[in-house]
Amino acid sequence: MLINAELLLQYQRCKRRTFLDIHGDKSQRDAPNELLRKLQQDKIAHQLSALAKVTYHQADYSYGNWEAAEAATLELMQRGVEYIYKGVLLANYSEGYTLLSRPDLLVKRPGKSCFGDWIYVPANIELGKRPKQEYQVVAAFHAQVLATIQDLAPETAWLILRTKDINYPVDLLKWTPRMQQILEELIQVLELPNPPEVFISRQKCNLCHWYSQCYAIAQSEKHLSLLPGVTPLRYTQLQDVAITTLESLANTSPSALENLVGFDREVAPKLIVQAQSSLEKRPLILPYPLPIKDITFTAPIELYFDIEAQPDLDLNYLLGVLVVDRLANTEKFYSFLADKPEDEGLVWQQFLDLVWQYPEAPIYHFCVYEFDTVKRLARLYNTPASLVRPVLNRFVDVYEQLTQSVALPIESYALKAIARWLGFEWREKEASGAKCIYWYDQWLETGDRSLLEIIQSYNEDDCRATLRVKNWLVNFFQDEYGLRLA
């Protein structure tokens, strides 16, 4: 069986995925989504940008014919060419397993190897901006295979990241032992009769082609990973004390969890109430909720704010504001849109002009991104503090208010999950922040204005969803405490 760098990379993210990639029914995999395709396109673009700076050779072979590919790569190495792109190297590892290495670049360096007065070191071109562990482990994998080929272990490997003009050296003395440990664990998993246990981690799982299959299993089992706040570390700790179901967690005393790794006196009772909420299918007030006086309630005029951004361009291209006038009983949405990246400054000024028309109105948003972005835009465009600080002082994070006060019977505290639990629906059923990134790229490429209209509709619905969640929170506390809070 061939073990390549991709398997090693994915194993570090999810043990189950590696097993399924080798043994699973490929007809059960999800189709690639727009964001995954965009990431693949971005990685290719980053690779081409990095490769444009060097003159490289590429071995001539058909994909999958690895023996011929290795022979072609070795011929280039024996010639001593400076750079080899996507060379192929093979190394026997253990009975039944062969390591297949395809580093993005093999780079010639001075030294003594079986080829002559030169050696090669591996360099991988990665889309990330920082040297994640998973990247460094993969680099160590390429270096180990390379060592068996040239009869000399390279002292370092390189990561070519998206940080401009900085190549990151990988300390192989540190990362090779870790890579060997992970490689052994990977082989043990591949030899299991059944795949490892499901664990749903939204951020890691959403782009995986096995997500639908794993999620269906998790739902059927009522798996604890579907409970907000249950991280892999906490799940392991819960298993160690024989807490594996919603019922057992809901009936646990906080004191039984407080001293476990990943828990404390705040986390333990909140997680138990979260389990109770999910089990009873109703919202519950958390232990130690935010004081009522700290929760901002109904104002005569309220603003609801949401941003759409293109991270690759470091661009905030859409600032949307819903103005709710409760006295006049009106709602009006303002969409400040940058048709092209250089219009961001204009959009920023339009936003400031609007919010200063309502100097007393609270500005509601969901999560900290909007608050942080306004600070960043103010710095970027040298906006006087006198124009920005009073605006920031009016920001109210609905996500923070809710998650610090109430447990809901939901699997995620993302805006969509909360608002849909409340019965709110987006007009664009498949829209998401990630898809908006893809659509804005497509707009810049094609000039199809219908893409912008979809994004604007989605952004407005985000603002209206935030309004729905905020209104629900106000009404919930009014009902719970029997008070009229305004």
Sequence and secondary structure as in RCSB ss.txt:
>XXXX:A:sequence
MLINAELLLQYQRCKRRTFLDIHGDKSQRDAPNELLRKLQQDKIAHQLSALAKVTYHQADYSYGNWEAAEAATLE
LMQRGVEYIYKGVLLANYSEGYTLLSRPDLLVKRPGKSCFGDWIYVPANIELGKRPKQEYQVVAAFHAQVLATIQ
DLAPETAWLILRTKDINYPVDLLKWTPRMQQILEELIQVLELPNPPEVFISRQKCNLCHWYSQCYAIAQSEKHLS
LLPGVTPLRYTQLQDVAITTLESLANTSPSALENLVGFDREVAPKLIVQAQSSLEKRPLILPYPLPIKDITFTAP
IELYFDIEAQPDLDLNYLLGVLVVDRLANTEKFYSFLADKPEDEGLVWQQFLDLVWQYPEAPIYHFCVYEFDTVK
RLARLYNTPASLVRPVLNRFVDVYEQLTQSVALPIESYALKAIARWLGFEWREKEASGAKCIYWYDQWLETGDRS
LLEIIQSYNEDDCRATLRVKNWLVNFFQDEYGLRLA
>XXXX:A:secstr
 EEEHHHHHHHHH HHHHHHHHHS GGGS    HHHHHHHHHHHHHHHHHHTTS  EE    TT HHHHHHHHHH
HHHHT SEEES  EEEEEETTEEEEE  SEEEEEEEEETTEEEEEEEEEE SSSS  HHHHHHHHHHHHHHHHHH
TS  SEEEEE SSTT EEEEEHHHHHHHHHHHHHHHHHHHTSSS       HHHHTT TTHHHHHHHHHHHT GG
GSTT  HHHHHHHHHTT  SHHHHHT  GGGTTTSTT  TTHHHHHHHHHHHHHHTS EE SS   GGGS    S
EEEEEEEEEEGGGTEEEEEEEEEEETTTTEEEEEEEE SSGGGHHHHHHHHHHHHTTSTT  EEESSTHHHHHHH
HHHHHTT  HHHHHHHHTTEEEHHHHHHTTEE SSS  SHHHHHHHTT   SSTT  HHHHHHHHHHHHHH  HH
HHHHHHHHHHHHHHHHHHHHHHHHHHHHHHHT    
